[in-house]
Every structure is written in C-alpha cells, then in structure tokens.
C-alpha cells in the first residue's frame, strides 16, 4: 500500500492539473515537481522497510528503522507541502473542484510543513503527527468523489 498509494495519488494530481488546463503554467509544473518529490520520498521509505526485513548484517533492521524515521521527516517538511501547495494554487484558479479544495490544500501544505519543522530535531515523529498524515487521505478521497459527482460538467480547459 505504501508504494501503490502514492502512485495513485500522483496520477490523480496529474489529472487535476490536466483538467484545470494548468499543464503549461508554473503552478502545474510545480505540482508535477512536487509529485516527483513525493514519489521519491515514498520509494526511499519503502526501500528501508524492505531492508529492515533482512538480518544480514545483524544491525540492518535497526539501521533501516532509524532511517525510516528520518525519511518520514522529509514527507512532512518537503514532500507533502511541495505537492499540496502548487496543487492548491491550480485548484483555486480553475473550476475543476470547488475552491474550498484549493484552500484546504494550501492549509494542508502549511500544516504539514509546520509539523515537520516543529519536530525536526526529534528522530521519531510523535504518533499524533504521523496520524495527521491520514487527513490528506480524506482530502484525496473527498476530492475524487466530488470530481466524480461533477464529471458531467465541462471545464475551461476542454472548451
């Protein structure tokens, strides 16, 4: 799930940028770049999960678990904000989704960055911070349902 989920999120984000007609705007390109960062951080974290399963050398599981904790900081400080901030701008400048989604994306970007910076000096993020990552899943689900409900509408990029 940790590897497949981000791929589906990125594809959906790309779809939103396309539907908004923002593929040639800076905010669209920044969303693509943010999606690349998100995928990179997710794949690095998955690599350490897989390496934690191997006991040769004996310290491998411990080292991998420490590195997983370190990489999780990247998700909060860089990966989530770099996707949600430009995507929020794309959504605010289009009619693909209600503007509330754009404002919520900007708020999520700010909260993720603030939590990442606030706990940067702690190796392990507190449980409530890691739990907050689940909020973004609700954003993606709600955005997808809203897009499906509004699927019969014509967007400016299609006119």
Secondary structure, DSSP 8 states (H G I E B T S, - for coil): -HHHHHHHHHHHHHHHHHHTT-TTSHHHHHHHHHHHHHHHHHHHHHHHHHHHT--SSTTHHHHHHHHHHHHHHHIIIIIHHHHHHHHHHHHHTSSSS-HHHHHHHHHHHHHHHHHHHHTTTSSS--HHHHHHHHHHHHHHHHHHHHHHHTTTS--GGG-
